[in-house]
Amino acid sequence: PYVPSVANFVLVNVGDANKVFKALLQKGIIVRSMVSYKMPEWIRVSIGTNEQNLTFLKALEEVLK
């Protein structure tokens, strides 16, 4: 799930935002955990280049397995 956006980022429901944040960070992918916004299951993902977006999606898939 995600929250529709007209900004340069999207919110994505990943289950445990802090866990996913830390795992992605170890892969060199920086996202923002939304825990401090009382959304503990969501991360904020900035939109990047096509290459960056594909790298993020691949890393997210690996982390969520």
Order of alpha helices (4+ residues) and beta strands (2+ residues): beta-beta-alpha-beta-beta-alpha
